[in-house]
């Protein structure tokens, strides 16, 4: 008589007899399989349980993460089968197809495949997580939906786009199709699960590319090649979601939509542009609610005390500078959240409004009706504000009104696109602002970048020489350490998609406008002179803040050099 699973686990010293007894007692109540109960109670890992079960049943257990599946195997089994049954084809030898599944007692997938494919089907065991990861890797997101859509709607071989004069009602019907809705939802859910901030849908000759921006880097998403036949369907559905014109394909369009994934709501900012082979889409994914705290930004203790001191000022301008995507808006929102109280009136002028801030009056710029930053600033002053935020100073008019607002007793926050803090001064002078106005209104320029944070699950200690750094290179980069200095890196694991990084934090440099700096501004000194003076007075540069975070084990030297290469 074969040994039972629970007894086999006890015999293999994977669980104790007491744990087995507790699981058997639970089984009397729930009628679940003993293996699932043991895993749920945390007495044994799913992998160890399945390995024992495979041995007990006389079948193999496979590690799908290290296995390469041949194309002929993937072509033999349609995506709708693998997604429906949560199985993964592993090999095809003659007419024998071997599939990986997580339940050796489930016969439905085997019977169904043998009936529809005309093959003999054998089985091996693998963990559900590995099976799901393999399906996503080899079949791509929404493969089952794509197969169903294409089987419902037969197209000529090679056709990738519908006729330009197709009836409007046909396009509308296509966009509202349950399968198309499901496919777009699957793409959104996959992106959000992977922590993507942007989704890129790009149409080229003979292919549709899906990419996700995760921690500031673009990665190709695994997707079925057949998705290229559904380009128009996907574009039409996204246009319907965001209230855009679905038959207009010649002009750029921008829209917004709200979606709910699980228990969380997300705001989607959608941009569509016409290209040579059809419309390309970029979707910015924003949570509808976020808690902003300066402590969560990765600010050093010293810089945090400087920022908190600046926030106590009654009037003046604080400029946050950096390129697009460097986290300027998040820093501004964290500052406003710190100041937000019933005693203060805070108003913002933004383009676009990225997050809702409860208790703060937020206004969206609309250039179509000539609602500009400068015009809104003048109107906002009549709303008796204590604190104001101007999304960006882009031109002389906006800069002049912003400065006048600060000089009349308001604390103002805004952003500039410059490489470092000192360049903020020259940027304002370049757009026509008099140096004396800058010196009398601006209290600080805060430059920032976002660095990727080392993944905690695969973090390992190495020396700088292990990373290829030599002594002369370290000196040239301003890093005062020898090659034997211990630092950290991410080895790469499933949790971080083998990148070695998970999440991002900011690095800063804060240029305080004190008397010495004011004198340089009044003489129109170049930015490098202002920077040298600020460093002598104790300012930490972006690169120095980055190196501090390297030594603290937060990020890597390569990452600091990557984001500070444009530093002036």
BELNOR-V705938 format. One record per helix or strand of 2 or more residues. SS is the DSSP state (alpha for helix, beta for strand). FROM is the first residue (numbers start at 1). LEN is the number of residues. If there is no record, write none. Layout:
BEGIN
ss->SS from->FROM len->LEN
ss->SS from->FROM len->LEN
END
This chain:
BEGIN
ss->alpha from->5 len->7
ss->alpha from->17 len->14
ss->alpha from->34 len->7
ss->alpha from->46 len->12
ss->alpha from->64 len->3
ss->alpha from->71 len->6
ss->alpha from->79 len->7
ss->beta from->88 len->6
ss->beta from->96 len->6
ss->alpha from->108 len->10
ss->beta from->120 len->6
ss->alpha from->128 len->12
ss->alpha from->143 len->10
ss->alpha from->168 len->8
ss->alpha from->178 len->16
ss->beta from->198 len->7
ss->beta from->207 len->8
ss->beta from->217 len->4
ss->alpha from->225 len->17
ss->beta from->253 len->9
ss->beta from->264 len->12
ss->beta from->278 len->10
ss->alpha from->294 len->4
ss->alpha from->301 len->10
ss->beta from->316 len->6
ss->alpha from->328 len->12
ss->beta from->346 len->5
ss->beta from->361 len->4
ss->alpha from->367 len->3
ss->alpha from->373 len->11
ss->beta from->387 len->4
ss->alpha from->396 len->12
ss->beta from->411 len->6
ss->alpha from->423 len->8
ss->alpha from->435 len->7
ss->beta from->442 len->13
ss->beta from->459 len->5
ss->alpha from->471 len->6
ss->beta from->486 len->5
ss->alpha from->494 len->3
ss->beta from->501 len->12
ss->alpha from->515 len->8
ss->alpha from->527 len->10
ss->alpha from->542 len->10
ss->alpha from->557 len->8
END
